[in-house]
Amino acid sequence: MIIRVLYMTEPTKDTKSDYVSVFKEDLVDAVKLCHAGLAQDSPKMPKEYLNELLNLLFGYMPVSSRAEIATYLAEKSYLPPLKLIDPNEMKATVAASDLLKGL
C-alpha cells in the first residue's frame, strides 16, 4: 500500500511536484523510530534512531532536492543568526550579560 504524503511548505519554483509517494510500512517504521528515539528505556542512543530515520527518508527525497540539502548543510543554515556586539558601543560586562540572557 502506498500513502501520499503532502509537503507542508509552500512549493518553490524548483519543486517538480507537491507530494511524494511513501510506502505505508516505511511511514510506520519512521514513526516507530521517532518514538523509540524519544523513549527513556530505548536500548540505543537517540542519535542512532535519528540516523536510521534519516537513511529511511533520504531515499524518498527527489534527486533534485539533494543539492538543496547539501547547501543547507554547507552553509550551516540550521544555526541561529549570530548577534554581533560592537565593543565600542557597549561595555564588556553588559555585553556578557546580554549574551548570557540569550542562552
Secondary structure, 3 states (H helix, E strand, C coil): CEEEEECCCCCCCCCCCCEEEEEHHHHHHHHHHHHHHHCCCCCCCHHHHHHHHHHHHHCCCCHHHHHHHHHHHHCCCCCCCCCCCCCCCCCHHHHHHHHHHHC
